[in-house]
């Protein structure tokens, strides 16, 4: 049996971090919009369609790929739910919380 010790640490989000998270949310929503327009739910197809358009965002390329992956996951989950007959909510990201 393993024991894990955790501590609570105060965290004050900086303006730079909040700005970066807002940019990430916009990028994910942009990718979702492109995926819905082109019926793209796979990571490869969505990446080919949206990577070049994400160049307008001033952020590292790693975050662009992560935004595409998030959008692809949300779109494929929505597609699976529709296939099963489950009513789906909007796949767009409304708020990103900082833990």
Buried (B, 14 or more C-beta within 10 A) or exposed (E): EEEEEEEEEEEEEEEEEEEBBEBBBBBBBBBBBBBBEEEBBEBEBBBEBBBEBBEEBEBEEEBBBBBBBBBBBBBBEBBEBEEEEEEEEEBEBEEEEEE
